[in-house]
Amino acid sequence: MGELDGQVTIISGGASGIGRATAVRFAAEGAVVAVFDRDADAAAAVAQEVGGTAYTLDVRDGDAFSSAVRGVADANGRVDVLFNNAGSGDLRPLHTVDDKIWHRLIDVNLTGTFNGMRAAVPLMLDAGHGTIVNNASLSGFMPTRNEAAYSAAKAGVIALTRSGALEYGPAIRVNCVAPGHVRTPLTAAFEHFPEVFEPVERTIPLRRIGNADEIAEVVLFLASMRSSYITGQTLVVDGGISLPQAGTDVALQQLFDRFSS
């Protein structure tokens, strides 16, 4: 038997990257997988790959999210796990972020997570159990330069996770995963400009960029009974990059090298 054998699971942003990797991992553990994504063709392809179903929606649309969640529940009798994964990024100085960009980043990353929780919680409460995993980012703890709106949204996801855990335990566990640098379509710059990111890899204690499958393993842990006494927590999965102090760590290493030689 798999760790999610027979459990009905929903993954938003499930058509690519971490979402797709999690769909594949959940299915391998026996889950019934519903793939939510605004890319209808890609969602259908992943659903076919994992033997699940696809739903086309924009997570910013609360009514559409609720309707899709109800559709999953009607088709399967319940919803056991929700992975709020859909996200969007941008890179520009704070003062150049216009209203349209601000609202897109807040609405996709934070409001989309809220919409998913609001849709799933009543069904889980009625069933007396459920697990929600939200996808934040290391940027929600440690803002990155020129990602003010994205970082603010992801910090909100972490706060929303804690609020959900506080309000809905013991029936529902709500946790969060916060990836660091991970190779996904959202971080395609890693592939296009390897010379830019090679120094970043050197600062990561594990000396490499992560991959989507590694994040999926953590999501599986948080969704499964292996984490049965964990709620309201955010697990950082970053290869250790948040450990060094930016700049200072490099300077201290250079001093060490100079005076130890």
PyMOL commands that set and color helices and strands:
alter all, ss='L'
color gray80, all
select helices_A, chain A and resi 17-28+40-50+62-76+94-96+99-127+138-140+148-168+185-187+189-192+194-203+212-223+225-227+248-260
alter helices_A, ss='H'
color red, helices_A
select strands_A, chain A and resi 8-12+32-37+53-56+81-84+130-135+172-179+182-183+210-211+234-237
alter strands_A, ss='S'
color yellow, strands_A
deselect
rebuild
show_as cartoon
